[in-house]
Amino acid sequence: MEITEVESFAVSIPLKEPVAFATRVVEERDHAIVYVRTDDGTEGLGYTLGYGGADVIAQAVESVLEPMLVGEDPRDTERLWREMFDGTVQIGRKGVMVRAISCIDIALWDIKAKAAGQPLYKYLGAYTDELPAYASGGYYREGKGLEGLREEMRTYVDRGHDVVKMKVGRKSLEEEVERVRVAREAIGPERTLLLDANGKWKNKQEAVRACRRFAAYDPYFIEEPVMPDSVDLMREVNESLDYAVAAGELEFSRYGFAHLLREGAVEIVQPDVTVVGGVTEWMRVANTANSYDVPIAPHYNWDLHIQLLAAVENGLFIEFFYRDSDVKAFDDVLKHPIEPEDGVIRLPDRPGHGVELHDDRLDQFRI
């Protein structure tokens, strides 16, 4: 089997109205899309969120990585990953280039599992065929208010979720404490509440003061209380709280996660396969975390992550966004959108990672 073509391009899907979290306002969701094709007609798909730079990621795939891949065997994922990473180390190691490598590597594993005629999670060595999913939301919108937050949280409970997540950090501390109180009241004392600050707080005093105020409402974890590169600060916050710090959605490669784990900065890791370096590197991170007895709760991209989390024994739960919340929009281009039933996602049996895109819809959103 030989790689004959790599196609990459960017799309941007607008939201109906702007949505915000602690540090940013979002009006659209852009993605870099990558297809890897082989001489026997097998096609693999990879993609990643662009955060405004999807076209740059797509260009990196085309101009830097494609020449390394054409003519190679797509099944040689270990070797090809190393060659892509080492071959771009002077301009890579993190950021755009590793996202580009992620897209390629995801597509290669899609090809490998399709060639074997197996769903990816089976090909990787299945641990389970169903996964608990938490409903992710609690974003900020103009006019939403406390009652809007309460209604949203109740909707997730009504849909069968025992775990929900909300954003914190955009408003004053007193307002945020009230938001967390309302969310806890809406879901009840027996369910699990997760918080996400998106790196809002700049120092230990701010972060610990806020997180300790939230403690009265029994959160399970606080995600990214400080900037992801502030590992020492994250460790200090983690050591100061009676509940867990989680992070990793913006961490790159096994090396970044090894730092988080060695320092004791997190008690839950959140690798994103479209960021960390693809399936090859995601599995390394998951297995390393397992040696620390640290669970995995991956960030976003549930259509891909169900395949990976179902293949490891330290999986915790999958993050899921309902399309009607108008926060994530990738479902608009999917042939097989996935939705939990009673808070559980059951693995599909399509070969490969199972994600297929509508070409005509992609054309509609091309950048």
Phi, psi and omega per residue, in radians:
M1 nan 2.410 -3.042
E2 -2.430 2.417 3.081
I3 -1.308 2.216 -3.134
T4 -1.927 -0.396 -3.040
E5 -2.737 2.480 2.983
V6 -2.214 2.100 3.121
E7 -1.948 2.347 3.114
S8 -2.448 2.467 3.112
F9 -2.784 3.010 -3.089
A10 -2.110 2.548 3.034
V11 -2.240 2.736 3.064
S12 -2.409 2.120 -3.085
I13 -1.895 2.028 -3.089
P14 -1.274 2.553 2.961
L15 -1.498 2.756 -3.132
K16 -1.160 -0.623 3.084
E17 -2.619 2.706 -3.086
P18 -1.047 2.593 3.089
V19 -2.308 2.616 -3.043
A20 -2.345 2.671 2.887
F21 -2.182 -2.904 -2.932
A22 -1.014 -0.615 -2.955
T23 -2.094 0.098 -3.014
R24 -2.828 2.629 2.987
V25 -1.921 2.362 -3.072
V26 -2.097 2.288 3.108
E27 -1.993 -0.303 -3.122
E28 -2.664 2.859 3.087
R29 -2.141 1.939 3.133
D30 -1.759 2.531 -3.138
H31 -2.353 2.494 2.895
A32 -1.558 2.282 -3.122
I33 -1.977 2.336 -3.128
V34 -2.303 2.278 2.987
Y35 -2.000 2.294 2.999
V36 -1.971 2.218 -3.077
R37 -2.097 2.599 -3.066
T38 -2.087 2.975 -3.085
D39 -1.228 -0.273 3.101
D40 -1.723 0.169 3.072
G41 1.576 0.027 3.107
T42 -1.349 2.427 -3.122
E43 -2.182 2.318 3.071
G44 -1.990 2.545 -3.103
L45 -2.021 2.384 2.969
G46 -2.401 2.730 3.128
Y47 -2.825 2.879 3.068
T48 -2.718 2.642 2.974
L49 -1.111 2.493 -3.105
G50 -1.759 -0.383 -3.083
Y51 0.869 0.745 3.133
G52 1.626 -0.100 -3.095
G53 -2.166 0.409 -3.089
A54 -1.029 -0.654 3.141
D55 -1.162 -0.577 3.109
V56 -1.182 -0.729 3.105
I57 -1.097 -0.791 3.132
A58 -1.061 -0.688 3.109
Q59 -1.163 -0.633 3.106
A60 -1.111 -0.705 3.077
V61 -1.044 -0.851 -3.035
E62 -1.218 -0.785 -2.991
S63 -1.531 -0.489 -3.041
V64 -1.894 -0.785 -2.993
L65 -1.585 -0.648 -3.092
E66 -0.940 -0.763 3.133
P67 -1.068 -0.430 3.102
M68 -1.327 -0.297 -2.923
L69 -1.888 -0.620 -3.078
V70 -1.066 2.243 -3.100
G71 1.639 -0.143 -3.126
E72 -1.586 2.827 3.075
D73 -1.460 2.077 -3.072
P74 -1.151 -0.256 -3.133
R75 -1.385 -0.185 -3.103
D76 -1.520 1.014 -2.990
T77 -1.149 -0.642 3.128
E78 -1.076 -0.874 -3.110
R79 -1.160 -0.778 -3.094
L80 -1.155 -0.645 3.085
W81 -1.056 -0.813 -3.107
R82 -1.113 -0.700 -3.128
E83 -1.174 -0.690 3.102
M84 -1.165 -0.761 -3.099
F85 -1.185 -0.884 -3.125
D86 -1.177 -0.576 -3.113
G87 -1.273 -0.197 3.138
T88 -2.169 0.281 -2.972
V89 -1.100 -0.527 -3.126
Q90 -1.237 -0.432 3.130
I91 -2.059 0.092 -3.031
G92 -2.165 -2.142 -3.075
R93 1.331 -0.638 3.084
K94 -2.573 3.089 2.965
G95 1.255 -2.498 -2.986
V96 -0.936 -0.805 -3.027
M97 -1.170 -0.666 3.125
V98 -1.263 -0.558 3.005
R99 -1.098 -0.689 3.109
A100 -1.132 -0.760 3.071
I101 -1.057 -0.699 3.116
S102 -0.993 -0.825 -3.136
C103 -1.023 -0.809 -3.140
I104 -1.089 -0.845 -3.059
D105 -1.120 -0.695 3.073
I106 -1.038 -0.762 3.133
A107 -1.121 -0.666 3.130
L108 -1.136 -0.734 3.106
W109 -1.187 -0.560 3.043
D110 -1.065 -0.772 3.109
I111 -1.108 -0.798 -3.103
K112 -1.047 -0.810 -3.122
A113 -1.203 -0.658 3.078
K114 -1.102 -0.732 3.131
A115 -1.096 -0.544 3.106
A116 -1.470 -0.163 -3.126
G117 1.230 0.546 -3.062
Q118 -2.270 2.607 2.893
P119 -1.045 2.577 -3.058
L120 -1.004 -0.707 -3.091
Y121 -1.128 -0.568 3.061
K122 -1.239 -0.718 3.139
Y123 -1.087 -0.628 3.130
L124 -1.374 -0.274 -3.102
G125 1.843 1.450 -2.968
A126 -1.100 2.442 3.004
Y127 -1.830 -0.548 3.139
T128 -2.679 2.893 3.061
D129 -2.090 0.230 3.004
E130 -2.631 2.628 -3.010
L131 -2.406 2.418 3.014
P132 -1.220 2.460 -3.138
A133 -2.106 2.391 3.020
Y134 -1.771 2.546 3.119
A135 -1.467 2.093 -3.086
S136 -1.768 2.258 -3.108
G137 -2.981 -2.395 3.140
G138 1.163 0.493 3.104
Y139 -1.315 2.964 3.139
Y140 -1.710 2.335 3.027
R141 -2.445 2.595 3.119
E142 -1.052 2.225 3.107
G143 1.446 0.022 -3.058
K144 -1.248 -0.945 3.050
G145 1.180 -3.115 -3.089
L146 -1.178 -0.663 -3.126
E147 -1.211 -0.586 3.056
G148 -1.133 -0.704 3.080
L149 -1.120 -0.771 3.138
R150 -1.049 -0.786 -3.128
E151 -1.114 -0.719 3.123
E152 -1.072 -0.840 -3.125
M153 -1.086 -0.685 3.118
R154 -1.154 -0.611 3.111
T155 -1.069 -0.725 3.133
Y156 -1.130 -0.700 3.083
V157 -1.107 -0.770 3.140
D158 -1.089 -0.473 3.113
R159 -1.471 0.041 3.006
G160 1.775 0.162 -3.105
H161 -1.521 2.322 3.035
D162 -1.686 -0.118 -3.139
V163 -2.309 2.290 3.107
V164 -2.356 2.720 3.110
K165 -2.248 2.547 3.112
M166 -2.370 2.715 3.074
K167 -1.432 2.569 3.032
V168 -2.431 2.802 2.971
G169 1.917 -0.164 -3.083
R170 -1.443 -0.545 -3.081
K171 -1.766 -3.101 3.088
S172 -1.097 2.789 -3.101
L173 -1.055 -0.728 3.140
E174 -1.084 -0.708 3.107
E175 -1.168 -0.648 -3.141
E176 -1.199 -0.694 3.084
V177 -1.048 -0.704 3.127
E178 -1.169 -0.670 3.092
R179 -1.087 -0.768 3.136
V180 -1.140 -0.686 3.100
R181 -1.051 -0.787 -3.123
V182 -1.113 -0.732 3.130
A183 -1.093 -0.789 3.119
R184 -1.094 -0.725 3.114
E185 -1.087 -0.665 -3.092
A186 -1.219 -0.650 -3.072
I187 -1.612 -0.270 3.130
G188 1.555 2.874 -3.035
P189 -1.304 -0.329 -3.007
E190 -1.565 -0.149 -3.113
R191 -1.747 2.927 -3.034
T192 -1.727 2.265 3.141
L193 -1.962 2.216 3.097
L194 -1.963 2.556 -3.133
L195 -2.134 2.572 -3.115
D196 -2.415 2.060 -3.087
A197 -1.792 -0.125 3.112
N198 0.892 0.746 3.057
G199 1.211 0.514 -2.993
K200 -1.141 -0.811 -2.914
W201 -1.515 2.488 -2.952
K202 -1.691 -0.259 -3.121
N203 -2.626 2.996 -3.067
K204 -1.102 -0.716 -3.087
Q205 -1.046 -0.848 3.139
E206 -1.083 -0.836 -3.051
A207 -1.157 -0.841 -3.082
V208 -1.185 -0.712 3.136
R209 -1.036 -0.818 -3.136
A210 -1.145 -0.845 -3.060
C211 -1.137 -0.590 3.091
R212 -1.216 -0.555 3.065
R213 -1.163 -0.606 3.122
F214 -1.260 -0.363 -3.008
A215 -1.021 -0.494 -3.133
A216 -1.060 -0.330 -3.078
Y217 -1.882 0.327 2.937
D218 0.943 0.983 3.030
P219 -1.266 2.606 3.113
Y220 -1.430 -0.718 3.016
F221 -2.625 2.810 2.948
I222 -2.006 2.129 -3.082
E223 -1.613 2.321 3.101
E224 0.742 1.117 3.075
P225 -1.128 -0.473 3.125
V226 -2.309 3.017 -3.128
M227 -0.977 2.455 -3.031
P228 -1.077 -0.465 3.123
D229 -1.420 -0.179 3.136
S230 -1.510 1.173 -2.999
V231 -1.165 -0.724 3.110
D232 -1.079 -0.732 3.127
L233 -1.153 -0.707 3.118
M234 -1.088 -0.685 3.095
R235 -1.091 -0.752 3.141
E236 -1.089 -0.703 3.097
V237 -1.145 -0.804 -3.139
N238 -1.007 -0.736 -3.133
E239 -1.226 -0.333 -3.072
S240 -1.606 -0.118 -3.033
L241 -1.957 2.722 3.069
D242 -1.607 0.021 3.039
Y243 -2.280 2.962 -2.891
A244 -1.371 2.612 2.853
V245 -1.711 2.343 3.084
A246 -2.105 2.554 3.115
A247 -2.910 2.947 3.039
G248 2.337 -0.113 -3.094
E249 -1.134 -0.423 3.128
L250 -1.965 0.363 3.117
E251 -1.677 2.555 -3.037
F252 -2.064 2.266 2.982
S253 1.184 2.931 3.124
R254 -1.060 -0.508 -3.057
Y255 -1.179 -0.718 3.099
G256 -1.143 -0.727 -3.136
F257 -1.257 -0.565 3.070
A258 -1.055 -0.662 3.108
H259 -1.117 -0.833 3.120
L260 -1.000 -0.760 -3.065
L261 -1.287 -0.741 3.123
R262 -1.057 -0.679 -3.085
E263 -1.397 -0.160 -3.069
G264 1.151 0.554 -3.082
A265 -1.368 -0.357 -3.083
V266 -2.418 2.706 3.034
E267 -1.991 -0.140 3.042
I268 -2.451 2.285 3.121
V269 -1.864 2.586 -2.998
Q270 -2.249 0.997 -3.132
P271 -1.131 2.461 3.073
D272 -1.906 2.091 -3.074
V273 -1.037 -0.471 -3.127
T274 -1.473 -0.028 -3.112
V275 -2.067 -0.780 -2.904
V276 -1.253 -0.363 -3.085
G277 2.318 0.264 3.092
G278 1.596 -2.975 -3.099
V279 -1.104 -0.726 -3.123
T280 -0.942 -0.865 -3.066
E281 -1.394 -0.592 3.115
W282 -1.026 -0.761 -3.133
M283 -1.155 -0.635 3.067
R284 -1.084 -0.766 -3.138
V285 -1.111 -0.794 -3.123
A286 -1.067 -0.748 -3.118
N287 -1.249 -0.607 3.054
T288 -1.141 -0.770 3.100
A289 -1.040 -0.640 3.139
N290 -1.094 -0.566 3.114
S291 -1.236 -0.295 3.033
Y292 -1.705 0.047 -3.047
D293 1.035 0.654 3.125
V294 -1.857 2.235 -3.131
P295 -1.387 2.842 -3.113
I296 -1.936 2.261 3.037
A297 -2.370 1.494 -2.945
P298 -1.127 2.745 -3.097
H299 -1.550 2.169 2.955
Y300 0.909 -2.808 3.050
N301 0.765 0.845 -3.067
W302 -1.087 -0.487 -3.136
D303 -1.064 -0.597 3.056
L304 -1.535 -0.744 -2.988
H305 -1.198 -0.426 3.089
I306 -1.070 -0.614 -3.137
Q307 -1.159 -0.588 -3.083
L308 -1.491 -0.768 -3.114
L309 -1.145 -0.552 3.121
A310 -1.269 -0.154 -3.110
A311 -1.796 0.026 -3.134
V312 -2.188 2.700 -3.063
E313 -1.529 -0.231 -3.119
N314 -1.807 0.443 3.056
G315 -1.219 2.435 -3.120
L316 -1.810 -1.212 3.045
F317 -2.810 2.885 -3.089
I318 -1.762 2.409 3.026
E319 -1.425 2.317 -3.119
F320 -2.348 2.370 3.063
F321 -2.006 2.190 3.030
Y322 -1.298 2.388 -3.109
R323 -1.077 -0.571 -3.105
D324 -1.260 -0.130 3.010
S325 -1.381 -0.251 3.070
D326 0.986 0.788 3.067
V327 -1.924 -0.832 3.037
K328 -1.967 2.445 -2.963
A329 -2.145 0.126 -3.028
F330 -1.156 -0.415 3.081
D331 -0.959 -0.438 -3.086
D332 -1.123 -0.340 -3.127
V333 -1.987 0.126 -3.106
L334 -1.570 2.447 3.013
K335 -1.364 -0.516 -3.058
H336 -2.284 1.204 3.104
P337 -1.018 2.484 -3.116
I338 -1.863 2.461 3.089
E339 -2.468 2.428 -3.140
P340 -1.178 2.702 2.958
E341 -2.060 2.071 -3.085
D342 0.922 0.700 3.060
G343 1.382 0.196 -3.102
V344 -2.218 2.387 3.025
I345 -1.837 2.204 3.089
R346 -1.733 2.373 -3.010
L347 -1.197 2.316 3.054
P348 -1.275 2.833 -3.105
D349 -1.871 0.285 3.077
R350 -1.198 2.499 3.109
P351 -1.173 2.683 -3.057
G352 1.344 -2.794 3.103
H353 -1.368 -0.144 2.979
G354 1.486 -0.026 -3.128
V355 -1.557 2.208 3.067
E356 -2.260 2.506 -3.079
L357 -1.977 2.614 3.047
H358 -1.432 1.998 -3.106
D359 -1.058 -0.690 -3.093
D360 -1.177 -0.616 3.105
R361 -1.258 -0.654 3.069
L362 -1.045 -0.756 3.126
D363 -1.028 -0.630 -3.134
Q364 -1.110 -0.546 -3.046
F365 -1.876 0.140 -3.098
R366 -1.059 2.446 3.040
I367 -1.447 nan nan
